[in-house]
């Protein structure tokens, strides 16, 4: 009986030594390996989106938002924004919008975080998301459309796309916006060098809306016309610019 116990103990000891040795070999083999990131995962179908929050759409929205915010920067790894798949990101943004169309959390994330991408052209798919959100006439959603215009014009250098979005912005009857929102197409037209069209648009706004605007806004429009749109010689003989020069 004692002999058998000693034999069992030896077998166990040998097994432990072999296991330890194998663990050491395995450690040497994998010590420099890191978990790989397969980029942005495909989003689920909208009808399954609430599953993440056990059927609670609000909870799912927040869980997904945190996941998007930290995606690519876990496990001691950081990922450059230019390495993200923006087509898939945009699909996630639309999915989130279906869960909570009122929240501004994901639009903020899309613009002020992912919008800082070092290669702005990769941001192009997100413009469609910002356009859809920005077209809603409530909750100051116009701000996201303005961001899309600025991103297209200043970061991407696509003034045609910026003008397209600017006309959409100016055509929507929002709850409450500053006067310059309606003037956005004129700003883009000026940048495109189409100053005659910009002047005609600004003049039409003054004719139809000046009586509803604050005097400071009217003066700002006149200043923009005389300083940015008209040439110096044109401004000097334009009655609209009297008192500015």
Secondary structure, 3 states (H helix, E strand, C coil): CHHHHHHHHHHHHHHHHHHHHHHHHHHHHHCCCCCCCCCCCCCCCHHHHHHHHCCCHHHHHHHHHHHHHHCCCCCCCCCCHHHCCHHHHHHHHHHHHHHCCCCCHHHHHHHHHHHHCCCHHHHHHHHHHHHHHHCCCCCCCHHHHHHHHHHHHHHCCCHHHHHHHHHHHHHCCCCCCCCHHHHHHHHHHHHCCCHHHHHHHHHHHHHHHHHHCCHHHHHHHHHHHHHHHCCHHHHHCCHHHCCCC
